[in-house]
Each structure stands twice: as structure tokens, then as C-alpha cells.
Amino acid sequence: MSSTLLLQAGNLLADAGMTVLIGVVVVFGVLLVLTFVFWLFGVVARAGSHKPAATKPAPAPKPIKQPAPAPAVDDGVPEEVVAVIAAAIAAMSDGATRYAVRRISPARSQGARPVWAAAGIADNTQPF
């Protein structure tokens, strides 16, 4: 009688082990397939976003006839800050386009968050 119980217990454990093994193989197989599908989506998205840049010669800069008007500065903004802002804008330009600083005023607070915190949130929550 004990040998039949051992045989039945062995069969039961073999069936349970096979079920667990099949479940593990199916789960990891599906994970591999999903990983491949998402990788393929990324490849297709990257291929669609790359557009060949047309190489056009840059147009010759036009001579400036009149100097740009001095920027309107609110009270409390030093001249050094105006100079730094104008220099940063000039450094960001491509050289062919001319920019003029017309007005400089302190940034208004956007609720309880500082401006840099709002910029960080906007940068980190942009869609892909």
C-alpha cells in the first residue's frame, strides 16, 4: 500500500513540476516577444524621424542699415544683465539671422514653483 501511495505522490509531483515548467517557459517566451516588438517600434520610430537635411548654401548676410534700438529695461535690471542676455542670444544665433532684444523684464512667478523647477518639470514630462 505504501508503494502505491509513493507512486501516486510521485506522479502528482511530476505533473505539478511539468505545469510549473510550462508556465515559466510561456511567461519568458511572451516577455521575449514583447521585448522584440517594442525594440522594433523604436527602430521604426527612429527611422521615421530622420529626414535628410537639404544642403542649401547660407544666404549672404544683409548689411544693417540702422542699429537696433536699445532694449527697454525694467527698473532693477542692471546693464550687465542686459549685456549678458544679449550676448547669449547672439551666441545662439546662426550668424545669418539677426536678432534684437526689445524688452527685458523679470520673470513672473508661476504659482508656488520657481521658474527653474517649472522648466525641469516641462523638460522631464515631454512626450517621446
MODELLER restraints for C-alpha pairs under 7 A, 6 or more apart:
rsr = mdl.restraints
at = mdl.atoms
rsr.add(forms.Gaussian(group=physical.xy_distance, feature=features.Distance(at['CA:61:A'], at['CA:96:A']), mean=5.50, stdev=0.5))
rsr.add(forms.Gaussian(group=physical.xy_distance, feature=features.Distance(at['CA:68:A'], at['CA:100:A']), mean=6.19, stdev=0.5))
rsr.add(forms.Gaussian(group=physical.xy_distance, feature=features.Distance(at['CA:71:A'], at['CA:101:A']), mean=5.51, stdev=0.5))
rsr.add(forms.Gaussian(group=physical.xy_distance, feature=features.Distance(at['CA:71:A'], at['CA:102:A']), mean=4.35, stdev=0.5))
rsr.add(forms.Gaussian(group=physical.xy_distance, feature=features.Distance(at['CA:71:A'], at['CA:103:A']), mean=5.03, stdev=0.5))
rsr.add(forms.Gaussian(group=physical.xy_distance, feature=features.Distance(at['CA:71:A'], at['CA:104:A']), mean=6.90, stdev=0.5))
rsr.add(forms.Gaussian(group=physical.xy_distance, feature=features.Distance(at['CA:72:A'], at['CA:102:A']), mean=6.00, stdev=0.5))
rsr.add(forms.Gaussian(group=physical.xy_distance, feature=features.Distance(at['CA:72:A'], at['CA:103:A']), mean=4.55, stdev=0.5))
rsr.add(forms.Gaussian(group=physical.xy_distance, feature=features.Distance(at['CA:72:A'], at['CA:104:A']), mean=6.29, stdev=0.5))
rsr.add(forms.Gaussian(group=physical.xy_distance, feature=features.Distance(at['CA:73:A'], at['CA:103:A']), mean=5.93, stdev=0.5))
rsr.add(forms.Gaussian(group=physical.xy_distance, feature=features.Distance(at['CA:73:A'], at['CA:104:A']), mean=5.09, stdev=0.5))
rsr.add(forms.Gaussian(group=physical.xy_distance, feature=features.Distance(at['CA:73:A'], at['CA:105:A']), mean=6.34, stdev=0.5))
rsr.add(forms.Gaussian(group=physical.xy_distance, feature=features.Distance(at['CA:74:A'], at['CA:104:A']), mean=6.56, stdev=0.5))
rsr.add(forms.Gaussian(group=physical.xy_distance, feature=features.Distance(at['CA:74:A'], at['CA:105:A']), mean=5.37, stdev=0.5))
rsr.add(forms.Gaussian(group=physical.xy_distance, feature=features.Distance(at['CA:86:A'], at['CA:101:A']), mean=6.56, stdev=0.5))
rsr.add(forms.Gaussian(group=physical.xy_distance, feature=features.Distance(at['CA:109:A'], at['CA:115:A']), mean=6.70, stdev=0.5))
